Amino acid sequence: MEEKILTLLQEEYPEIDFTASDSLVDDGILDSLTLTGIIAALTMEFGVTIPYEEIVEENFNSIAGMARMIEKLQ
């Protein structure tokens, strides 16, 4: 799951190194506009709806966090 998410996001955002940090949001690597795009990409790719309460730093600070969230929502 993590590899699939990483590949998807690297294609969408080649300028961002998603492996550089486990605090992508907290370190300011991902801004709100980028997060919106990531949510849209994950929703389309995995066919899940990401509810508002799941849009928290811990779910988007790392690829592992995103994978855990998607697996939980599937």
BADREN-337362 format. One record per residue (C-alpha): residue number from 1; chain; x, y, z. Coordinates in nm, 3 decimals. Example, Ala and Ser with C-alpha at 12.3 -4.5 7.8 and 13.67 -1.06 7.14 Angstrom:
% residues 2
@pos = 1 unit = A c1 = 1.230 c2 = -0.450 c3 = 0.780 $
@pos = 2 unit = A c1 = 1.367 c2 = -0.106 c3 = 0.714 $
% end
This chain:
% residues 74
@pos = 1 unit = A c1 = 0.000 c2 = 0.000 c3 = 0.000 $
@pos = 2 unit = A c1 = 0.277 c2 = 0.243 c3 = 0.094 $
@pos = 3 unit = A c1 = 0.460 c2 = 0.187 c3 = -0.236 $
@pos = 4 unit = A c1 = 0.142 c2 = 0.246 c3 = -0.435 $
@pos = 5 unit = A c1 = 0.070 c2 = 0.571 c3 = -0.249 $
@pos = 6 unit = A c1 = 0.431 c2 = 0.687 c3 = -0.285 $
@pos = 7 unit = A c1 = 0.428 c2 = 0.619 c3 = -0.660 $
@pos = 8 unit = A c1 = 0.096 c2 = 0.800 c3 = -0.703 $
@pos = 9 unit = A c1 = 0.210 c2 = 1.107 c3 = -0.510 $
@pos = 10 unit = A c1 = 0.552 c2 = 1.119 c3 = -0.679 $
@pos = 11 unit = A c1 = 0.374 c2 = 1.128 c3 = -1.015 $
@pos = 12 unit = A c1 = 0.138 c2 = 1.404 c3 = -0.899 $
@pos = 13 unit = A c1 = 0.398 c2 = 1.607 c3 = -0.708 $
@pos = 14 unit = A c1 = 0.748 c2 = 1.531 c3 = -0.846 $
@pos = 15 unit = A c1 = 0.890 c2 = 1.838 c3 = -0.673 $
@pos = 16 unit = A c1 = 0.815 c2 = 1.700 c3 = -0.324 $
@pos = 17 unit = A c1 = 1.033 c2 = 1.437 c3 = -0.156 $
@pos = 18 unit = A c1 = 0.773 c2 = 1.239 c3 = 0.037 $
@pos = 19 unit = A c1 = 1.045 c2 = 1.026 c3 = 0.197 $
@pos = 20 unit = A c1 = 1.240 c2 = 1.322 c3 = 0.338 $
@pos = 21 unit = A c1 = 1.041 c2 = 1.349 c3 = 0.658 $
@pos = 22 unit = A c1 = 0.792 c2 = 1.173 c3 = 0.882 $
@pos = 23 unit = A c1 = 0.645 c2 = 1.515 c3 = 0.960 $
@pos = 24 unit = A c1 = 0.545 c2 = 1.637 c3 = 0.614 $
@pos = 25 unit = A c1 = 0.267 c2 = 1.859 c3 = 0.746 $
@pos = 26 unit = A c1 = 0.434 c2 = 1.965 c3 = 1.069 $
@pos = 27 unit = A c1 = 0.757 c2 = 2.057 c3 = 0.884 $
@pos = 28 unit = A c1 = 0.567 c2 = 2.268 c3 = 0.631 $
@pos = 29 unit = A c1 = 0.656 c2 = 2.044 c3 = 0.336 $
@pos = 30 unit = A c1 = 0.286 c2 = 1.999 c3 = 0.259 $
@pos = 31 unit = A c1 = 0.063 c2 = 2.306 c3 = 0.255 $
@pos = 32 unit = A c1 = -0.316 c2 = 2.317 c3 = 0.259 $
@pos = 33 unit = A c1 = -0.346 c2 = 2.336 c3 = -0.121 $
@pos = 34 unit = A c1 = -0.119 c2 = 2.035 c3 = -0.167 $
@pos = 35 unit = A c1 = -0.313 c2 = 1.845 c3 = 0.101 $
@pos = 36 unit = A c1 = -0.636 c2 = 1.912 c3 = -0.086 $
@pos = 37 unit = A c1 = -0.481 c2 = 1.765 c3 = -0.401 $
@pos = 38 unit = A c1 = -0.348 c2 = 1.464 c3 = -0.212 $
@pos = 39 unit = A c1 = -0.691 c2 = 1.398 c3 = -0.063 $
@pos = 40 unit = A c1 = -0.846 c2 = 1.414 c3 = -0.411 $
@pos = 41 unit = A c1 = -0.580 c2 = 1.181 c3 = -0.557 $
@pos = 42 unit = A c1 = -0.618 c2 = 0.925 c3 = -0.277 $
@pos = 43 unit = A c1 = -0.997 c2 = 0.940 c3 = -0.303 $
@pos = 44 unit = A c1 = -0.991 c2 = 0.874 c3 = -0.677 $
@pos = 45 unit = A c1 = -0.718 c2 = 0.609 c3 = -0.667 $
@pos = 46 unit = A c1 = -0.857 c2 = 0.403 c3 = -0.380 $
@pos = 47 unit = A c1 = -1.230 c2 = 0.474 c3 = -0.407 $
@pos = 48 unit = A c1 = -1.264 c2 = 0.594 c3 = -0.050 $
@pos = 49 unit = A c1 = -1.419 c2 = 0.901 c3 = 0.103 $
@pos = 50 unit = A c1 = -1.190 c2 = 1.072 c3 = 0.350 $
@pos = 51 unit = A c1 = -1.413 c2 = 1.224 c3 = 0.618 $
@pos = 52 unit = A c1 = -1.327 c2 = 1.559 c3 = 0.773 $
@pos = 53 unit = A c1 = -1.229 c2 = 1.402 c3 = 1.105 $
@pos = 54 unit = A c1 = -0.957 c2 = 1.197 c3 = 0.929 $
@pos = 55 unit = A c1 = -0.788 c2 = 1.511 c3 = 0.792 $
@pos = 56 unit = A c1 = -0.537 c2 = 1.544 c3 = 1.072 $
@pos = 57 unit = A c1 = -0.158 c2 = 1.577 c3 = 1.074 $
@pos = 58 unit = A c1 = -0.092 c2 = 1.221 c3 = 1.187 $
@pos = 59 unit = A c1 = -0.269 c2 = 1.084 c3 = 0.877 $
@pos = 60 unit = A c1 = -0.071 c2 = 1.303 c3 = 0.634 $
@pos = 61 unit = A c1 = 0.270 c2 = 1.348 c3 = 0.800 $
@pos = 62 unit = A c1 = 0.405 c2 = 1.039 c3 = 0.623 $
@pos = 63 unit = A c1 = 0.331 c2 = 0.786 c3 = 0.353 $
@pos = 64 unit = A c1 = 0.288 c2 = 0.527 c3 = 0.630 $
@pos = 65 unit = A c1 = 0.023 c2 = 0.744 c3 = 0.796 $
@pos = 66 unit = A c1 = -0.164 c2 = 0.784 c3 = 0.468 $
@pos = 67 unit = A c1 = -0.149 c2 = 0.407 c3 = 0.410 $
@pos = 68 unit = A c1 = -0.289 c2 = 0.333 c3 = 0.757 $
@pos = 69 unit = A c1 = -0.573 c2 = 0.578 c3 = 0.698 $
@pos = 70 unit = A c1 = -0.661 c2 = 0.433 c3 = 0.355 $
@pos = 71 unit = A c1 = -0.651 c2 = 0.076 c3 = 0.486 $
@pos = 72 unit = A c1 = -0.881 c2 = 0.175 c3 = 0.772 $
@pos = 73 unit = A c1 = -1.127 c2 = 0.342 c3 = 0.533 $
@pos = 74 unit = A c1 = -1.141 c2 = 0.057 c3 = 0.283 $
% end
